[in-house]
Amino acid sequence: MSIRGRFFPVSILFVSLLEVRNLIKVFPLGESVFGGNAKGEVRAVDDVSFDIKSGETLGLVGESGSGKSTLGRLILRLIEPTSGSISFNSRDLLAANPSEMRRLRRGMQIIFQDPFGSLDPRMRVEDVIAEPLIIHESMSAPARRQRIEELLRVVGLDESAARRFPHEFSGGQRQRIGIARALALRPKFIVADEPVSALDVSVGAQIVNLLAQLQREFGLTYLFISHSMPVVRYLATRIAVMYRGKIVEIGTTPQISMQPQHPYTRSLLQATPEVVA
């Protein structure tokens, strides 16, 4: 049976899969270049609240340093929030103990921005993809090998890629490997953290189209993080605009594109030649 027939049950119920309420992350300022400790703090994420419904893509857009990637990592508890709440599939993530969090991580995965730095150059592709399977699933080596080959086919790579090393691939191919790794545990929700920003425009477009195809086939839910409004407008169901740690505007893609309310949103749209705000 193919991966499409058994891996990802497609959800057609648009209920809230992720709920974020009043999320705050404060980083204290560290040691100054002149010695001693600098005073103050940085609010990387400042009282952020939103929902993501099952099967949709929320595009999170903003300039570098706005807190987008920090927010994505907070949601997955790769870093711990200062305060607030995160609910995934009706489970309170911040109340989960380590063993519960380990189980919940099966349903939440991330695609990293850098397809070069996110893959261990000493590991073959089959070992990269097998790592989450070994940690989270009990299966025989032949079954694991079959799943790896299926995942490679799903992301548009030949099965022979399994026996090669990351340095033998282009940037776009490496990102496909990263996507295959993210899909390995049949997640419901994926944080895509600027997955095309390090790629050429044409290659990035192929990756965006692949993500859209995978969402249609497998009922995935995305938080798609980007600094590019055109990319977000193409892929997202709704758009959240982030500025200096806050979400300053959120709405459907047509609402944000045609009737932006916040000056920062208008500036992002005006920076895109084909868009008239």
N, C-alpha and C positions, 0 to 999 in steps of 0.2 A: 504494500500500500504506500502511496506517495506521501510526502510530507504535507501536501495540501489537503489530503484526506483525513489526517488524524492529528495534526500538531496543534492547530489553533482554532478553537471553537469561535465562530464569528458571532459577536454580540450585536443584536439589533435593538437592544433596549438602551435608550439614551438617558441613563441615570448617572448621578454623580459618582465617578470612580475615585476622584481625588478632591478633598476639601482642605483648603489652607485658610487658617484664620489668624489674623493679627501676628504674623510671623515677623520676628525681629532677630537680626544677627549683628552684634556689636563686636568689633575687633579693637582691643586696646592698642594705642600707638606704642611701638616698641622703642628700642634704644635709638637715640638720635646719632647722627654722624659726628657730632661734637662730643660724644660721651654722655653718660647718664641716661636717664629715662625721659623720653618725651611725654608730655602730659596730654591727656585727652583721649578720644576714642573716635572710631569711624563706624557709622551705622551703614553697613553694606546693604542690609535689607531692613526696611523701616516700615513696620506695621502693614504688611502685605496680606491681602485676603483675596481668594478667588476659588472657583470650582473648575474642574475639568470633567466633562461628561464622557461616559463610555463610548468609544468609537470616534471621538472627535480629535481634532488637532488644535491646541491652543498655541498660537504663535506668540512668543515673547520677544519683543524687539526693543532695542535701545542701543545707545553708543557704548563703546568700550568703557568699563569702569562703572557702569550703571547698576551693577549688582545681579545681572542676569544669571551668570554661571554660578555665583554663590547661591542664588535661590534654587537652582536646579540641584545642587549638591545638598542643600538643606533638606529638600523634599525626600531625597534618597537616604538621608542621614549619613552621608559621607562626611559631613561636618555637622556639629550639633548646634541647634538654634539657641539663642539667648532666652527667648520666650515665644509663646504662641502655640498653635496646635496644628497637627497634620493628620488627616484621616485618609487612609487608603483602603478602598473596598470595605468601608464601615469599620475599619480597625484603627485604633489610636496608635500611630507609629511611635510617638514619644513615650508612651506607656509600655511599649513592648520590651521585654527583657531580651538578652542576646540570642537565646535559642528561638524565641518567637520572631525576632527580627530576621534571623537567618532564613526561616521559612517564608517570611513575607518578601524577602529579596528575590525569591523565584519569580514573583510577579512584577518586579520593577527592575528595569535594566537601563543602562546608559550607553550612548554612542558618543565617543569623545571627539573633540575638535581636531586633534592632531593625529592623523592616520599613521604618522611615522613614529611618534613617541609613545603611542598607546599600545603598541605590539612589542613584545619582548624579542629582540633580534636573535636571541640564542635559541628560540623555540620554533620548531616547525609549525606550520599553519594548523595541522591536525591537533597538535598539542595545545595551541592557543585556544581553539574552539572546544577542545575536550576538557579544559580546566574547570569551567562551571559544571559540566556534566559529572566529573569525578567528585566534585565537592558536594553537589546537591542530589545526585541521582545514583541509584544502584543499578548498574546494568553491565552486561558482559562486554568484553572488548570488541567482539564482532558487531554487537548491536550499537555500541558507541561509534564504531567506525562507519557503520551504515548511516547513522544520523548525521555525522559530520559530512559525509558525501552528499546527503540530501540537502543540508543547509547550504553547502557551497553551490549546488545547482540552483537553489532558490534565489541566491543573490547574484547569479549570473556568472559564476566561475566554474571552470572545469574541475572534475574530481581529482585530477593530477595535481592541483594546487595544494592539496593536503600535505604532500611530501616535500614541499618547498619552504624556504625561509622568507620572512617578510621583505628582506632587501632585494629579493628577486622580482618584486611587484612594483607597479606604478602607484602613485598616490591614490588614485581612484580605486584601484584594485585592493589596496590596503584598507581603504574605508569599507569596501564590501566585506572584507574579512572581519572587520570590527562589527559590522551589522550582523553577520552570521553568528558571531560570538554572543551578541546581545539577544539574538533570537533563540539561542540554544535551549533555554529553560521554559519556552512557551510563555513569555511574559504577557501581561495585559497592558502594561504601561511602559513607555520608553521615553526617557529624557534624551533628546537629540541636541547636544551642546555644540552649536555652531558646526555641524558636521561637514559643511561644504566651504567654509571660509578659507581653508588652506589649499583648496583645489582650484584648478583653472575653471573658467566659467563654463565651458562645454562639459567638462567632467563633472563639475558640481551639479549641472542640470540633470545629468544622467543619474546621479545619486538621489536627487530630489524626486525624480520620476520613479526610481526604485522604491523609495520610502512610501510614496503615494500608492504604488501597486501593492506593496506588502500590507498596507493598511486596509485596502479594499479586500484583499484575499483572506486576511487573517483577523480582521476586526481589531486592529491595534489602536491604542490611544497614545497620542504624542503630546509632550511639551516640547515644542520646536523652538530652540533659542537661536537668535540671529541678530546681527546688526543691519541686515539688508531687508528693507521694507518690501522690495519686489519679490524676493524669495518667500517671505512670510505670507504676502498676499496671495501668492500662487498656491501654497500648500495648506494654509490655515483655515479652519472653520471660523474661529474667532481670533482676535488679536488683542494682546495686552501690551501697552506701551510703558516701558520702565525708564525712569529718570531719577538719578541720584537716590537709588534705593527704594523708591516708591513706584507703585503702579499708578500712573496719572490718568490713564484712560483705558477702558476695556469695552469691547463690543464685537459684533459680527464683522466679518471682513468687509462687506459692503458698507456698513456704517462707518467704520474707521476710514475706509478709502474715500468715501464720497462726502461724509459729514463729520470730519474731525472736529473735536471740541477744544482740545488743549493746544496751546501754542507750540509745545514741543512736538506733538503729533503732526501738526501742520508743517513744521520745519522739516521733519523727516520725509513727508510726502513731497514737499517742494524741492527736496534734494534729488528726487527721482524724476528724470526728464519727461517720462511718458505720463506722469501723473499730474493732474491739475487739481489741487486741493480746493 
